[in-house]
Each structure stands twice: as structure tokens, then as C-alpha cells.
Amino acid sequence: MTPAHHFPLEQAMGDFRGGEGLETRTSILKKNLMKGDNGIELIKNNWKFWGAKGMMTTHVAFEAGVASVVAYPRFKDAIPSDDEILQVKNHGYREYYLDQVHAMWYR
């Protein structure tokens, strides 16, 4: 896992949202606005989440940094071959994935 995923996101979001769980986030607003018992707490919780060095801001910045340095293949090189498609059809995704991991590990 990347360092951005090591932080207990769901636990922190529950703390910011007054203990509410994942099932209560049913709209874009409810997913992105951290609650508070009063106006000051609402602002503090949202700053801790979205502000400078906030949890989600730091996470997004980290992911953007990783995405900017990853060497992506050309699109035509990333399309699976007929043999790879046949392997997945015959043996499933898990075996194909493990073969790819093995190939990268011993490259």
C-alpha cells in the first residue's frame, strides 16, 4: 500500500462526522462535508479534512505525485494479446495476475 493509504481513513472520517458510518454518506455533499456540533467544529473538521495539510488534501497530492512519475505504457502496448485473453478465459483472472506478478518479479 502507498503511504497515503496507511492512515485509518474510515476511522478518522467517522470521528469528523460525529461517529456516523459509511452507510450515511448517500450524496456528494454528505460524502465531502464533515459535520460538527456547532459552526466552529464544522469549520475545524472540514479544515482538518480539506485544508492545508488536511487528510484528503495530502492524500490527493500524494496520489497525483505518484501518477505523475509512473511510466505508463503506450496505449497500443497495453492492449492484451489474444493469448492473454485466452489465458484469462481458460484459467481466470487470478492465475493471469499471479503470472504477471511472477514475470515482473523475475524480470
Distance bins in CASP14 RR format, pairs under 12 A and 6 or more apart:
PFRMAT RR
TARGET T0000
AUTHOR 0000-0000-0000
RMODE 2
METHOD distances of the structure
MODEL  1
1 7 0 0 0 0 0 1 0 0 0 0 0
1 9 0 0 0 0 0 1 0 0 0 0 0
1 62 0 0 0 0 0 1 0 0 0 0 0
1 66 0 0 0 0 0 1 0 0 0 0 0
2 58 0 0 0 0 0 1 0 0 0 0 0
2 59 0 0 0 0 1 0 0 0 0 0 0
2 62 1 0 0 1 0 0 0 0 0 0 0
2 63 1 0 0 1 0 0 0 0 0 0 0
2 64 0 0 0 0 0 1 0 0 0 0 0
2 65 0 0 0 0 0 1 0 0 0 0 0
2 66 1 0 0 1 0 0 0 0 0 0 0
2 67 0 0 0 0 0 1 0 0 0 0 0
2 70 0 0 0 0 0 1 0 0 0 0 0
3 58 0 0 0 0 1 0 0 0 0 0 0
3 59 0 0 0 0 1 0 0 0 0 0 0
3 61 0 0 0 0 0 1 0 0 0 0 0
3 62 1 0 0 1 0 0 0 0 0 0 0
3 63 0 0 0 0 0 1 0 0 0 0 0
3 65 0 0 0 0 0 1 0 0 0 0 0
3 66 0 0 0 0 1 0 0 0 0 0 0
4 54 0 0 0 0 0 1 0 0 0 0 0
4 55 0 0 0 0 1 0 0 0 0 0 0
4 56 0 0 0 0 1 0 0 0 0 0 0
4 57 0 0 0 0 0 1 0 0 0 0 0
4 58 1 0 0 1 0 0 0 0 0 0 0
4 59 1 0 1 0 0 0 0 0 0 0 0
4 60 0 0 0 0 1 0 0 0 0 0 0
4 61 0 0 0 0 1 0 0 0 0 0 0
4 62 1 0 1 0 0 0 0 0 0 0 0
4 63 1 0 0 1 0 0 0 0 0 0 0
4 64 0 0 0 0 0 1 0 0 0 0 0
4 65 0 0 0 0 1 0 0 0 0 0 0
4 66 0 0 0 0 1 0 0 0 0 0 0
4 67 0 0 0 0 0 1 0 0 0 0 0
5 55 0 0 0 0 0 1 0 0 0 0 0
5 58 0 0 0 0 0 1 0 0 0 0 0
5 59 0 0 0 0 1 0 0 0 0 0 0
5 62 0 0 0 0 1 0 0 0 0 0 0
5 63 0 0 0 0 1 0 0 0 0 0 0
5 66 0 0 0 0 0 1 0 0 0 0 0
6 12 0 0 0 0 0 1 0 0 0 0 0
6 55 0 0 0 0 0 1 0 0 0 0 0
6 58 0 0 0 0 0 1 0 0 0 0 0
6 59 0 0 0 0 0 1 0 0 0 0 0
6 62 0 0 0 0 0 1 0 0 0 0 0
7 13 0 0 0 0 0 1 0 0 0 0 0
7 15 0 0 0 0 0 1 0 0 0 0 0
7 48 0 0 0 0 0 1 0 0 0 0 0
7 49 0 0 0 0 0 1 0 0 0 0 0
7 54 0 0 0 0 0 1 0 0 0 0 0
7 55 1 0 0 1 0 0 0 0 0 0 0
7 56 0 0 0 0 0 1 0 0 0 0 0
7 58 0 0 0 0 1 0 0 0 0 0 0
7 59 1 0 0 1 0 0 0 0 0 0 0
7 62 0 0 0 0 0 1 0 0 0 0 0
8 14 0 0 0 0 1 0 0 0 0 0 0
8 15 0 0 0 0 1 0 0 0 0 0 0
8 55 0 0 0 0 0 1 0 0 0 0 0
9 15 0 0 0 0 0 1 0 0 0 0 0
9 16 0 0 0 0 0 1 0 0 0 0 0
9 17 0 0 0 0 0 1 0 0 0 0 0
9 22 0 0 0 0 0 1 0 0 0 0 0
9 49 0 0 0 0 0 1 0 0 0 0 0
9 54 0 0 0 0 0 1 0 0 0 0 0
9 55 1 0 0 1 0 0 0 0 0 0 0
9 56 0 0 0 0 1 0 0 0 0 0 0
9 58 0 0 0 0 0 1 0 0 0 0 0
9 59 1 0 0 1 0 0 0 0 0 0 0
10 16 0 0 0 0 0 1 0 0 0 0 0
10 17 0 0 0 0 0 1 0 0 0 0 0
10 19 0 0 0 0 0 1 0 0 0 0 0
10 20 0 0 0 0 0 1 0 0 0 0 0
10 21 1 0 0 1 0 0 0 0 0 0 0
10 22 1 0 0 1 0 0 0 0 0 0 0
10 23 0 0 0 0 0 1 0 0 0 0 0
10 25 0 0 0 0 0 1 0 0 0 0 0
10 55 0 0 0 0 0 1 0 0 0 0 0
11 17 0 0 0 0 0 1 0 0 0 0 0
11 18 0 0 0 0 0 1 0 0 0 0 0
11 19 0 0 0 0 1 0 0 0 0 0 0
11 21 0 0 0 0 0 1 0 0 0 0 0
11 22 0 0 0 0 0 1 0 0 0 0 0
11 55 0 0 0 0 0 1 0 0 0 0 0
12 18 0 0 0 0 0 1 0 0 0 0 0
12 19 0 0 0 0 0 1 0 0 0 0 0
12 21 0 0 0 0 0 1 0 0 0 0 0
12 34 0 0 0 0 1 0 0 0 0 0 0
12 45 0 0 0 0 0 1 0 0 0 0 0
12 48 0 0 0 0 1 0 0 0 0 0 0
12 49 0 0 0 0 1 0 0 0 0 0 0
12 54 0 0 0 0 0 1 0 0 0 0 0
12 55 1 0 1 0 0 0 0 0 0 0 0
12 56 0 0 0 0 1 0 0 0 0 0 0
12 58 0 0 0 0 0 1 0 0 0 0 0
12 59 0 0 0 0 0 1 0 0 0 0 0
13 19 0 0 0 0 1 0 0 0 0 0 0
13 20 0 0 0 0 1 0 0 0 0 0 0
13 21 1 0 0 1 0 0 0 0 0 0 0
13 22 0 0 0 0 1 0 0 0 0 0 0
13 24 0 0 0 0 0 1 0 0 0 0 0
13 25 0 0 0 0 1 0 0 0 0 0 0
13 30 0 0 0 0 0 1 0 0 0 0 0
13 31 0 0 0 0 1 0 0 0 0 0 0
13 32 0 0 0 0 0 1 0 0 0 0 0
13 33 0 0 0 0 0 1 0 0 0 0 0
13 34 1 0 0 1 0 0 0 0 0 0 0
13 35 0 0 0 0 0 1 0 0 0 0 0
13 45 0 0 0 0 1 0 0 0 0 0 0
13 46 0 0 0 0 0 1 0 0 0 0 0
13 48 0 0 0 0 0 1 0 0 0 0 0
13 49 1 0 0 1 0 0 0 0 0 0 0
13 50 0 0 0 0 0 1 0 0 0 0 0
13 55 0 0 0 0 1 0 0 0 0 0 0
13 56 0 0 0 0 1 0 0 0 0 0 0
13 59 0 0 0 0 0 1 0 0 0 0 0
14 20 1 0 0 1 0 0 0 0 0 0 0
14 21 1 0 1 0 0 0 0 0 0 0 0
14 22 0 0 0 0 1 0 0 0 0 0 0
14 23 0 0 0 0 0 1 0 0 0 0 0
14 24 0 0 0 0 1 0 0 0 0 0 0
14 25 0 0 0 0 1 0 0 0 0 0 0
14 34 0 0 0 0 1 0 0 0 0 0 0
14 35 0 0 0 0 1 0 0 0 0 0 0
14 36 0 0 0 0 0 1 0 0 0 0 0
14 45 0 0 0 0 0 1 0 0 0 0 0
14 49 0 0 0 0 0 1 0 0 0 0 0
14 55 0 0 0 0 0 1 0 0 0 0 0
15 21 0 0 0 0 0 1 0 0 0 0 0
15 34 0 0 0 0 1 0 0 0 0 0 0
15 35 0 0 0 0 0 1 0 0 0 0 0
15 36 0 0 0 0 0 1 0 0 0 0 0
15 41 0 0 0 0 0 1 0 0 0 0 0
15 44 0 0 0 0 0 1 0 0 0 0 0
15 45 0 0 0 0 1 0 0 0 0 0 0
15 48 0 0 0 0 1 0 0 0 0 0 0
15 49 0 0 0 0 0 1 0 0 0 0 0
15 55 0 0 0 0 0 1 0 0 0 0 0
16 25 0 0 0 0 0 1 0 0 0 0 0
16 31 0 0 0 0 0 1 0 0 0 0 0
16 32 0 0 0 0 0 1 0 0 0 0 0
16 33 0 0 0 0 1 0 0 0 0 0 0
16 34 1 1 0 0 0 0 0 0 0 0 0
16 35 1 0 0 1 0 0 0 0 0 0 0
16 36 0 0 0 0 1 0 0 0 0 0 0
16 37 0 0 0 0 0 1 0 0 0 0 0
16 41 0 0 0 0 1 0 0 0 0 0 0
16 42 0 0 0 0 1 0 0 0 0 0 0
16 43 0 0 0 0 0 1 0 0 0 0 0
16 44 0 0 0 0 1 0 0 0 0 0 0
16 45 1 0 1 0 0 0 0 0 0 0 0
16 46 0 0 0 0 1 0 0 0 0 0 0
16 47 0 0 0 0 0 1 0 0 0 0 0
16 48 1 0 0 1 0 0 0 0 0 0 0
16 49 1 0 1 0 0 0 0 0 0 0 0
16 50 0 0 0 0 0 1 0 0 0 0 0
16 54 0 0 0 0 0 1 0 0 0 0 0
16 55 0 0 0 0 1 0 0 0 0 0 0
16 56 0 0 0 0 0 1 0 0 0 0 0
17 23 0 0 0 0 0 1 0 0 0 0 0
17 24 1 0 0 1 0 0 0 0 0 0 0
17 25 0 0 0 0 1 0 0 0 0 0 0
17 30 0 0 0 0 1 0 0 0 0 0 0
17 31 0 0 0 0 0 1 0 0 0 0 0
17 32 0 0 0 0 0 1 0 0 0 0 0
17 33 0 0 0 0 1 0 0 0 0 0 0
17 34 1 0 1 0 0 0 0 0 0 0 0
17 35 1 0 1 0 0 0 0 0 0 0 0
17 36 0 0 0 0 1 0 0 0 0 0 0
17 37 0 0 0 0 0 1 0 0 0 0 0
17 41 0 0 0 0 0 1 0 0 0 0 0
17 42 0 0 0 0 0 1 0 0 0 0 0
17 45 1 0 0 1 0 0 0 0 0 0 0
17 46 0 0 0 0 0 1 0 0 0 0 0
17 48 0 0 0 0 0 1 0 0 0 0 0
17 49 0 0 0 0 1 0 0 0 0 0 0
18 24 0 0 0 0 1 0 0 0 0 0 0
18 34 0 0 0 0 1 0 0 0 0 0 0
18 35 1 0 1 0 0 0 0 0 0 0 0
18 36 1 0 0 1 0 0 0 0 0 0 0
18 37 0 0 0 0 1 0 0 0 0 0 0
18 41 0 0 0 0 1 0 0 0 0 0 0
18 42 0 0 0 0 0 1 0 0 0 0 0
18 45 0 0 0 0 1 0 0 0 0 0 0
19 25 0 0 0 0 0 1 0 0 0 0 0
19 34 0 0 0 0 0 1 0 0 0 0 0
19 35 0 0 0 0 1 0 0 0 0 0 0
19 36 0 0 0 0 0 1 0 0 0 0 0
19 37 0 0 0 0 0 1 0 0 0 0 0
19 45 0 0 0 0 0 1 0 0 0 0 0
20 26 0 0 0 0 0 1 0 0 0 0 0
20 30 0 0 0 0 1 0 0 0 0 0 0
20 31 0 0 0 0 0 1 0 0 0 0 0
20 33 0 0 0 0 0 1 0 0 0 0 0
20 34 0 0 0 0 0 1 0 0 0 0 0
20 35 1 0 0 1 0 0 0 0 0 0 0
20 36 0 0 0 0 0 1 0 0 0 0 0
20 45 0 0 0 0 0 1 0 0 0 0 0
21 30 0 0 0 0 0 1 0 0 0 0 0
21 31 0 0 0 0 0 1 0 0 0 0 0
21 35 0 0 0 0 0 1 0 0 0 0 0
22 30 0 0 0 0 0 1 0 0 0 0 0
22 31 0 0 0 0 1 0 0 0 0 0 0
23 30 0 0 0 0 0 1 0 0 0 0 0
23 31 0 0 0 0 0 1 0 0 0 0 0
24 30 1 0 0 1 0 0 0 0 0 0 0
24 31 0 0 0 0 1 0 0 0 0 0 0
24 33 0 0 0 0 0 1 0 0 0 0 0
24 35 0 0 0 0 1 0 0 0 0 0 0
25 31 1 0 1 0 0 0 0 0 0 0 0
25 32 0 0 0 0 1 0 0 0 0 0 0
25 33 0 0 0 0 1 0 0 0 0 0 0
25 34 0 0 0 0 0 1 0 0 0 0 0
25 35 0 0 0 0 0 1 0 0 0 0 0
27 33 0 0 0 0 1 0 0 0 0 0 0
29 35 0 0 0 0 0 1 0 0 0 0 0
29 46 0 0 0 0 0 1 0 0 0 0 0
31 49 0 0 0 0 0 1 0 0 0 0 0
31 56 0 0 0 0 0 1 0 0 0 0 0
32 45 0 0 0 0 0 1 0 0 0 0 0
32 46 0 0 0 0 1 0 0 0 0 0 0
32 49 0 0 0 0 1 0 0 0 0 0 0
32 50 1 0 0 1 0 0 0 0 0 0 0
32 56 0 0 0 0 1 0 0 0 0 0 0
33 42 0 0 0 0 1 0 0 0 0 0 0
33 43 0 0 0 0 0 1 0 0 0 0 0
33 45 0 0 0 0 1 0 0 0 0 0 0
33 46 1 0 0 1 0 0 0 0 0 0 0
33 49 0 0 0 0 1 0 0 0 0 0 0
33 50 0 0 0 0 1 0 0 0 0 0 0
33 56 0 0 0 0 0 1 0 0 0 0 0
34 41 0 0 0 0 1 0 0 0 0 0 0
34 42 1 0 0 1 0 0 0 0 0 0 0
34 43 0 0 0 0 1 0 0 0 0 0 0
34 44 0 0 0 0 1 0 0 0 0 0 0
34 45 1 1 0 0 0 0 0 0 0 0 0
34 46 1 0 1 0 0 0 0 0 0 0 0
34 47 0 0 0 0 1 0 0 0 0 0 0
34 48 1 0 0 1 0 0 0 0 0 0 0
34 49 1 0 1 0 0 0 0 0 0 0 0
34 50 0 0 0 0 1 0 0 0 0 0 0
34 51 0 0 0 0 0 1 0 0 0 0 0
34 54 0 0 0 0 0 1 0 0 0 0 0
34 55 0 0 0 0 1 0 0 0 0 0 0
34 56 0 0 0 0 1 0 0 0 0 0 0
35 41 0 0 0 0 1 0 0 0 0 0 0
35 42 1 0 0 1 0 0 0 0 0 0 0
35 43 0 0 0 0 0 1 0 0 0 0 0
35 44 0 0 0 0 0 1 0 0 0 0 0
35 45 1 0 0 1 0 0 0 0 0 0 0
35 46 0 0 0 0 1 0 0 0 0 0 0
35 49 0 0 0 0 0 1 0 0 0 0 0
36 42 1 0 1 0 0 0 0 0 0 0 0
36 43 0 0 0 0 1 0 0 0 0 0 0
36 44 0 0 0 0 1 0 0 0 0 0 0
36 45 1 0 1 0 0 0 0 0 0 0 0
36 46 0 0 0 0 1 0 0 0 0 0 0
36 47 0 0 0 0 0 1 0 0 0 0 0
36 48 0 0 0 0 0 1 0 0 0 0 0
36 49 0 0 0 0 0 1 0 0 0 0 0
37 43 0 0 0 0 0 1 0 0 0 0 0
37 44 0 0 0 0 0 1 0 0 0 0 0
37 45 0 0 0 0 1 0 0 0 0 0 0
38 44 0 0 0 0 1 0 0 0 0 0 0
38 45 0 0 0 0 0 1 0 0 0 0 0
39 45 0 0 0 0 1 0 0 0 0 0 0
39 46 0 0 0 0 1 0 0 0 0 0 0
39 47 0 0 0 0 0 1 0 0 0 0 0
40 46 0 0 0 0 0 1 0 0 0 0 0
40 47 0 0 0 0 0 1 0 0 0 0 0
41 47 0 0 0 0 0 1 0 0 0 0 0
41 48 0 0 0 0 0 1 0 0 0 0 0
42 48 0 0 0 0 0 1 0 0 0 0 0
42 49 0 0 0 0 0 1 0 0 0 0 0
42 50 0 0 0 0 0 1 0 0 0 0 0
43 49 0 0 0 0 0 1 0 0 0 0 0
43 50 0 0 0 0 0 1 0 0 0 0 0
43 51 0 0 0 0 0 1 0 0 0 0 0
44 50 0 0 0 0 0 1 0 0 0 0 0
44 51 0 0 0 0 0 1 0 0 0 0 0
44 54 0 0 0 0 0 1 0 0 0 0 0
45 51 0 0 0 0 0 1 0 0 0 0 0
45 54 0 0 0 0 0 1 0 0 0 0 0
45 55 0 0 0 0 0 1 0 0 0 0 0
45 56 0 0 0 0 0 1 0 0 0 0 0
46 54 0 0 0 0 1 0 0 0 0 0 0
46 55 0 0 0 0 0 1 0 0 0 0 0
46 56 0 0 0 0 1 0 0 0 0 0 0
46 57 0 0 0 0 0 1 0 0 0 0 0
47 53 0 0 0 0 1 0 0 0 0 0 0
47 54 1 0 0 1 0 0 0 0 0 0 0
47 55 0 0 0 0 0 1 0 0 0 0 0
47 56 0 0 0 0 0 1 0 0 0 0 0
47 57 0 0 0 0 1 0 0 0 0 0 0
48 54 1 0 1 0 0 0 0 0 0 0 0
48 55 1 0 0 1 0 0 0 0 0 0 0
48 56 0 0 0 0 1 0 0 0 0 0 0
48 57 0 0 0 0 1 0 0 0 0 0 0
48 58 0 0 0 0 0 1 0 0 0 0 0
49 55 1 0 1 0 0 0 0 0 0 0 0
49 56 1 0 1 0 0 0 0 0 0 0 0
49 57 1 0 0 1 0 0 0 0 0 0 0
49 58 0 0 0 0 0 1 0 0 0 0 0
49 59 0 0 0 0 1 0 0 0 0 0 0
49 60 0 0 0 0 0 1 0 0 0 0 0
50 56 1 0 1 0 0 0 0 0 0 0 0
50 57 1 0 1 0 0 0 0 0 0 0 0
50 58 0 0 0 0 0 1 0 0 0 0 0
50 59 0 0 0 0 0 1 0 0 0 0 0
50 60 0 0 0 0 1 0 0 0 0 0 0
50 61 0 0 0 0 0 1 0 0 0 0 0
51 57 1 0 1 0 0 0 0 0 0 0 0
51 58 0 0 0 0 1 0 0 0 0 0 0
51 59 0 0 0 0 0 1 0 0 0 0 0
51 60 0 0 0 0 0 1 0 0 0 0 0
51 61 0 0 0 0 0 1 0 0 0 0 0
52 58 0 0 0 0 1 0 0 0 0 0 0
52 61 0 0 0 0 0 1 0 0 0 0 0
53 59 0 0 0 0 0 1 0 0 0 0 0
53 61 0 0 0 0 1 0 0 0 0 0 0
53 62 0 0 0 0 0 1 0 0 0 0 0
54 60 0 0 0 0 1 0 0 0 0 0 0
54 61 0 0 0 0 1 0 0 0 0 0 0
54 62 0 0 0 0 0 1 0 0 0 0 0
55 61 0 0 0 0 0 1 0 0 0 0 0
55 62 0 0 0 0 0 1 0 0 0 0 0
56 62 0 0 0 0 0 1 0 0 0 0 0
56 63 0 0 0 0 0 1 0 0 0 0 0
57 63 0 0 0 0 0 1 0 0 0 0 0
57 64 0 0 0 0 0 1 0 0 0 0 0
58 64 0 0 0 0 0 1 0 0 0 0 0
58 65 0 0 0 0 0 1 0 0 0 0 0
59 65 0 0 0 0 0 1 0 0 0 0 0
59 66 0 0 0 0 0 1 0 0 0 0 0
60 66 0 0 0 0 0 1 0 0 0 0 0
60 67 0 0 0 0 0 1 0 0 0 0 0
61 67 0 0 0 0 0 1 0 0 0 0 0
61 68 0 0 0 0 0 1 0 0 0 0 0
62 68 0 0 0 0 0 1 0 0 0 0 0
62 69 0 0 0 0 0 1 0 0 0 0 0
63 69 0 0 0 0 0 1 0 0 0 0 0
63 70 0 0 0 0 0 1 0 0 0 0 0
64 70 0 0 0 0 0 1 0 0 0 0 0
66 72 0 0 0 0 0 1 0 0 0 0 0
71 77 0 0 0 0 0 1 0 0 0 0 0
71 78 0 0 0 0 0 1 0 0 0 0 0
72 78 1 0 0 1 0 0 0 0 0 0 0
73 79 0 0 0 0 1 0 0 0 0 0 0
73 80 0 0 0 0 0 1 0 0 0 0 0
78 84 0 0 0 0 0 1 0 0 0 0 0
79 85 0 0 0 0 1 0 0 0 0 0 0
80 86 0 0 0 0 1 0 0 0 0 0 0
80 87 0 0 0 0 1 0 0 0 0 0 0
80 88 1 0 0 1 0 0 0 0 0 0 0
80 89 0 0 0 0 0 1 0 0 0 0 0
80 93 0 0 0 0 0 1 0 0 0 0 0
80 96 0 0 0 0 1 0 0 0 0 0 0
80 100 0 0 0 0 0 1 0 0 0 0 0
81 87 0 0 0 0 1 0 0 0 0 0 0
81 88 0 0 0 0 0 1 0 0 0 0 0
81 96 0 0 0 0 0 1 0 0 0 0 0
82 88 0 0 0 0 0 1 0 0 0 0 0
82 89 0 0 0 0 0 1 0 0 0 0 0
83 89 0 0 0 0 0 1 0 0 0 0 0
83 90 0 0 0 0 0 1 0 0 0 0 0
83 91 0 0 0 0 0 1 0 0 0 0 0
83 96 0 0 0 0 0 1 0 0 0 0 0
83 99 0 0 0 0 0 1 0 0 0 0 0
84 90 0 0 0 0 0 1 0 0 0 0 0
84 91 0 0 0 0 0 1 0 0 0 0 0
84 92 0 0 0 0 0 1 0 0 0 0 0
84 93 0 0 0 0 0 1 0 0 0 0 0
84 95 0 0 0 0 0 1 0 0 0 0 0
84 96 1 0 0 1 0 0 0 0 0 0 0
84 97 0 0 0 0 0 1 0 0 0 0 0
84 99 0 0 0 0 1 0 0 0 0 0 0
84 100 0 0 0 0 1 0 0 0 0 0 0
84 103 0 0 0 0 0 1 0 0 0 0 0
85 91 0 0 0 0 0 1 0 0 0 0 0
85 92 0 0 0 0 0 1 0 0 0 0 0
85 93 0 0 0 0 0 1 0 0 0 0 0
85 96 0 0 0 0 1 0 0 0 0 0 0
86 92 0 0 0 0 0 1 0 0 0 0 0
86 96 0 0 0 0 0 1 0 0 0 0 0
87 93 0 0 0 0 1 0 0 0 0 0 0
87 94 0 0 0 0 0 1 0 0 0 0 0
87 95 1 0 0 1 0 0 0 0 0 0 0
87 96 1 0 1 0 0 0 0 0 0 0 0
87 97 0 0 0 0 0 1 0 0 0 0 0
87 98 0 0 0 0 0 1 0 0 0 0 0
87 99 1 0 0 1 0 0 0 0 0 0 0
87 100 0 0 0 0 0 1 0 0 0 0 0
88 94 0 0 0 0 1 0 0 0 0 0 0
88 95 0 0 0 0 1 0 0 0 0 0 0
88 96 1 0 1 0 0 0 0 0 0 0 0
88 97 0 0 0 0 1 0 0 0 0 0 0
88 98 0 0 0 0 0 1 0 0 0 0 0
88 99 0 0 0 0 0 1 0 0 0 0 0
88 100 0 0 0 0 0 1 0 0 0 0 0
89 95 0 0 0 0 0 1 0 0 0 0 0
89 96 0 0 0 0 1 0 0 0 0 0 0
90 96 0 0 0 0 1 0 0 0 0 0 0
91 97 0 0 0 0 0 1 0 0 0 0 0
91 98 0 0 0 0 1 0 0 0 0 0 0
91 99 0 0 0 0 1 0 0 0 0 0 0
92 98 0 0 0 0 0 1 0 0 0 0 0
92 99 0 0 0 0 0 1 0 0 0 0 0
93 99 0 0 0 0 0 1 0 0 0 0 0
93 100 0 0 0 0 0 1 0 0 0 0 0
94 100 0 0 0 0 0 1 0 0 0 0 0
94 101 0 0 0 0 0 1 0 0 0 0 0
95 101 0 0 0 0 0 1 0 0 0 0 0
95 102 0 0 0 0 0 1 0 0 0 0 0
96 102 0 0 0 0 0 1 0 0 0 0 0
96 103 0 0 0 0 0 1 0 0 0 0 0
97 103 0 0 0 0 0 1 0 0 0 0 0
97 104 0 0 0 0 0 1 0 0 0 0 0
98 104 0 0 0 0 0 1 0 0 0 0 0
98 105 0 0 0 0 0 1 0 0 0 0 0
99 105 0 0 0 0 0 1 0 0 0 0 0
99 106 0 0 0 0 0 1 0 0 0 0 0
100 106 0 0 0 0 0 1 0 0 0 0 0
100 107 0 0 0 0 0 1 0 0 0 0 0
101 107 0 0 0 0 0 1 0 0 0 0 0
END
